[in-house]
Amino acid sequence: MSKSLVEAIKAGKTGFVRKNSVYVPFHFELISVWLGKEMSLLASPDHYVDFGSFDSDVSIRTGETYTNLIFRQHKDLMKELGHYKGHLVLNCTEKGADIFQADQRHFVRMRFLDDSDVVSMELIDDPFDL
């Protein structure tokens, strides 16, 4: 059984990236995701809310202890967002939590570290104040 997302992030667990896929060591219910570039103050982040398994912007696959997000409009997330050029922000809840309760929803910022496939994660309060 995987850890909760809050437990995993507070314990310093990391994920990893492979081309257009990000793997994280927990399960969650995804509400939306932003893909933001940090190099430009004028650029607005891409906001994805279309999730599914066919013809969607973002596909979700789960294993026994992980979740995999596949970004179909991108070829290589590390090249686009690595070296602190950008980040992903997930708006999500724990698996099975009530998404209609504001205190159950979390923002998770994911950053792509230099010269590796490691994805760091942190809980943040406001995705528009980064």
C-alpha positions as CSV (number, residue, x, y, z in Angstrom):
1,M,0.0,0.0,0.0
2,S,1.3,3.4,-0.9
3,K,1.7,6.2,1.7
4,S,-0.7,9.2,1.6
5,L,0.5,12.1,-0.5
6,V,0.9,14.3,2.6
7,E,3.0,11.7,4.4
8,A,5.2,11.0,1.4
9,I,5.9,14.7,0.7
10,K,6.6,15.5,4.4
11,A,9.0,12.5,4.5
12,G,10.9,14.0,1.6
13,K,10.0,11.3,-0.9
14,T,10.7,12.2,-4.6
15,G,9.3,11.2,-7.9
16,F,11.0,10.8,-11.3
17,V,10.5,11.9,-14.9
18,R,10.8,9.9,-18.1
19,K,10.2,12.0,-21.2
20,N,6.5,13.2,-20.9
21,S,5.7,11.1,-17.8
22,V,6.0,11.9,-14.1
23,Y,5.9,9.1,-11.5
24,V,5.1,9.8,-7.8
25,P,5.2,7.4,-4.9
26,F,1.6,7.7,-3.8
27,H,-2.0,7.7,-5.0
28,F,-4.3,10.7,-5.2
29,E,-7.4,12.2,-6.8
30,L,-6.4,14.8,-9.3
31,I,-8.6,17.9,-9.7
32,S,-6.3,20.0,-12.0
33,V,-2.7,20.6,-12.8
34,W,-0.7,23.6,-13.9
35,L,2.5,23.5,-15.9
36,G,4.4,26.7,-15.4
37,K,7.6,28.2,-16.8
38,E,9.6,30.3,-14.4
39,M,11.7,32.1,-16.9
40,S,9.1,34.6,-18.0
41,L,6.9,36.9,-15.9
42,L,4.6,37.3,-18.9
43,A,4.0,33.6,-19.6
44,S,0.8,32.2,-18.0
45,P,0.9,28.5,-16.9
46,D,-0.8,25.8,-18.9
47,H,-3.9,24.7,-16.9
48,Y,-5.1,21.2,-17.5
49,V,-8.4,19.8,-16.4
50,D,-9.0,17.2,-19.1
51,F,-7.9,13.9,-17.7
52,G,-8.6,10.5,-19.1
53,S,-7.2,7.5,-20.9
54,F,-7.9,8.4,-24.5
55,D,-7.5,11.7,-26.4
56,S,-7.0,13.8,-23.2
57,D,-4.3,16.3,-22.3
58,V,-3.2,14.3,-19.3
59,S,-3.5,10.6,-18.8
60,I,-3.3,9.0,-15.4
61,R,-2.1,5.5,-14.7
62,T,-1.8,3.9,-11.2
63,G,0.3,1.0,-10.0
64,E,0.2,-0.7,-6.7
65,T,2.4,2.0,-5.0
66,Y,2.6,4.8,-7.5
67,T,0.8,7.2,-9.8
68,N,2.0,8.1,-13.3
69,L,0.9,11.3,-15.1
70,I,1.4,11.4,-18.9
71,F,1.4,14.8,-20.5
72,R,0.4,14.2,-24.2
73,Q,1.1,17.7,-25.4
74,H,4.8,17.5,-24.3
75,K,7.7,15.4,-25.6
76,D,10.3,15.9,-22.8
77,L,9.4,17.5,-19.5
78,M,12.9,17.5,-18.3
79,K,14.1,19.6,-21.3
80,E,11.2,22.0,-20.9
81,L,11.1,22.4,-17.1
82,G,14.5,21.1,-15.8
83,H,17.3,23.2,-14.5
84,Y,14.7,25.2,-12.6
85,K,13.0,26.5,-15.8
86,G,9.5,25.5,-14.6
87,H,7.4,23.3,-12.4
88,L,4.1,21.4,-12.1
89,V,1.4,22.2,-9.5
90,L,-1.1,19.6,-8.7
91,N,-4.5,20.4,-7.1
92,C,-5.5,17.1,-5.6
93,T,-6.8,15.2,-2.6
94,E,-5.8,12.1,-0.9
95,K,-7.2,9.0,-2.6
96,G,-10.8,8.5,-1.4
97,A,-11.0,12.0,0.3
98,D,-14.0,14.3,-0.2
99,I,-12.9,16.7,-3.0
100,F,-15.8,19.0,-2.1
101,Q,-14.2,19.8,1.3
102,A,-11.7,22.7,0.9
103,D,-9.6,21.4,3.8
104,Q,-9.1,18.1,2.0
105,R,-7.6,19.7,-1.2
106,H,-3.8,20.2,-1.5
107,F,-1.5,22.0,-3.9
108,V,1.7,20.1,-4.6
109,R,4.5,21.8,-6.4
110,M,6.8,19.5,-8.4
111,R,10.3,20.7,-9.5
112,F,12.7,19.0,-11.9
113,L,16.2,18.9,-10.4
114,D,19.4,19.6,-12.3
115,D,21.0,16.8,-14.4
116,S,18.8,14.0,-13.0
117,D,15.4,12.5,-13.4
118,V,14.5,13.3,-9.8
119,V,11.3,15.3,-9.2
120,S,11.1,17.1,-5.8
121,M,7.7,17.8,-4.2
122,E,6.4,20.3,-1.7
123,L,3.0,21.3,-0.3
124,I,2.2,24.9,-1.0
125,D,-0.6,27.2,0.0
126,D,-1.2,29.2,-3.1
127,P,-0.1,28.1,-6.7
128,F,-0.2,31.8,-7.8
129,D,2.3,32.9,-5.2
130,L,5.5,31.1,-6.2
